Amino acid sequence: MVSLVGAGPGDPELLTLRALRLIQSADVLIYDRLVSQEIRDLSRPDAKLIYAGKAKSEHAMTQDAINQTLVDLARQNLNVVRLKGGDPFIFGRGGEEVETLARQNLEFQIVPGITAATGCAAYSGIPLTHREHAQSCVFLTGHLKNGEINLNWEDLTDPTQTIVIYMSLSGLDQICRKLIAIGRSPDTPAALIEQGTTPSHKVHLGTIENLESIVKNQGVRAPTLLIIGSVVNLHGTLNWFSPESST
Ligand SMILES: C[S@@+](CC[C@H](N)C(=O)[O-])C[C@H]1O[C@@H](n2cnc3c(N)ncnc32)[C@H](O)[C@@H]1O
């Protein structure tokens, strides 16, 4: 059995009970870059740990190699946990991995995790929807391909929709400029959440006009998540999380 498990955004206490039980009983754990040491330490001392992380320029394993490793391990009748940051079905290629298993008629289960959007938003006191601010919310990837971000910009004009952009640090300037170009007010509030829910959690606040220059010299370290919309203003009253006193 292969269990595709979401590890949440960082804080180990955001694991589900099911994820914890599976991690504790796994023979083999294949984990991604954003799965913290604290979470890996929950595995059995005799479990085999395989790193399959993907940073922007350095891929420990290709996606094909990861898929094949899952198939090989499942065929050895091992209890395999494929552990991914956040939720495996949100920008996590979880779908591709279980498709491979399904094609080979191998048994699998999927355990959802708290995705970065909901984890970072909650720990930053920024409700993604709110009756007075946003009636909808959209999750997008800001991943750059050949220096360009491929989004349906025309769909992003609605000021009552919160925009959440994963993988947006390198493209931050381009995203903000593009939103202004399609007619969004330059004063639209924006927050860049750095290493959300972890002891290094930081919220950088600004507008789509000035956020890039605010964070430029701050030594911001990935992972970061961008939230755009008037809900960001609620951080001022709802901010509750102090990383230094979190245990
Ligand atoms: C490849 S995507 C994986 C997303 C993951 N499957 C999820 O559901 O959160 C990686 C991106 O998620 C976001 N991310 C993940 N963990 C984060 C965290 N603790 N703080 C801020 N952003 C995070 C960042 O935008 C990062 O570039």
The ligand as an SDF file (V2000), in Angstrom:
LIG
                    3D

 27 29  0  0  0  0  0  0  0  0999 V2000
    5.3240   23.0160   -5.0660 C   0  0  0  0  0  0  0  0  0  0  0  0
    4.2200   24.0220   -4.1340 S   0  0  0  0  0  0  0  0  0  0  0  0
    3.5580   22.7980   -3.0550 C   0  0  0  0  0  0  0  0  0  0  0  0
    2.3090   23.2640   -2.3780 C   0  0  0  0  0  0  0  0  0  0  0  0
    1.7840   22.2640   -1.3740 C   0  0  0  0  0  0  0  0  0  0  0  0
    1.3680   21.0410   -2.0090 N   0  0  0  0  0  0  0  0  0  0  0  0
    0.6230   22.8470   -0.5690 C   0  0  0  0  0  0  0  0  0  0  0  0
   -0.5050   22.3390   -0.6750 O   0  0  0  0  0  0  0  0  0  0  0  0
    0.8640   23.7930    0.1890 O   0  0  0  0  0  0  0  0  0  0  0  0
    5.3530   24.8830   -3.0900 C   0  0  0  0  0  0  0  0  0  0  0  0
    4.8570   26.2870   -2.7630 C   0  0  0  0  0  0  0  0  0  0  0  0
    3.9110   26.2350   -1.7000 O   0  0  0  0  0  0  0  0  0  0  0  0
    4.0090   27.4110   -0.9290 C   0  0  0  0  0  0  0  0  0  0  0  0
    4.3250   27.0460    0.4520 N   0  0  0  0  0  0  0  0  0  0  0  0
    4.4430   25.8080    0.9550 C   0  0  0  0  0  0  0  0  0  0  0  0
    4.6810   25.8410    2.2770 N   0  0  0  0  0  0  0  0  0  0  0  0
    4.7150   27.1500    2.6140 C   0  0  0  0  0  0  0  0  0  0  0  0
    4.9340   27.8450    3.8410 C   0  0  0  0  0  0  0  0  0  0  0  0
    5.1520   27.1970    4.9910 N   0  0  0  0  0  0  0  0  0  0  0  0
    4.9130   29.1950    3.8290 N   0  0  0  0  0  0  0  0  0  0  0  0
    4.6830   29.8720    2.6790 C   0  0  0  0  0  0  0  0  0  0  0  0
    4.4710   29.2680    1.4990 N   0  0  0  0  0  0  0  0  0  0  0  0
    4.4850   27.9300    1.4600 C   0  0  0  0  0  0  0  0  0  0  0  0
    5.1000   28.2630   -1.5410 C   0  0  0  0  0  0  0  0  0  0  0  0
    4.4920   29.1650   -2.4440 O   0  0  0  0  0  0  0  0  0  0  0  0
    5.9270   27.2230   -2.2690 C   0  0  0  0  0  0  0  0  0  0  0  0
    6.6590   27.8030   -3.3220 O   0  0  0  0  0  0  0  0  0  0  0  0
  1  2  1  0
  2  3  1  0
  2 10  1  0
  3  4  1  0
  4  5  1  0
  5  6  1  0
  5  7  1  0
  7  8  2  0
  7  9  1  0
 10 11  1  0
 11 12  1  0
 11 26  1  0
 12 13  1  0
 13 14  1  0
 13 24  1  0
 14 15  1  0
 14 23  1  0
 15 16  2  0
 16 17  1  0
 17 18  1  0
 17 23  2  0
 18 19  1  0
 18 20  2  0
 20 21  1  0
 21 22  2  0
 22 23  1  0
 24 25  1  0
 24 26  1  0
 26 27  1  0
M  CHG  2   2   1   9  -1
M  END
$$$$
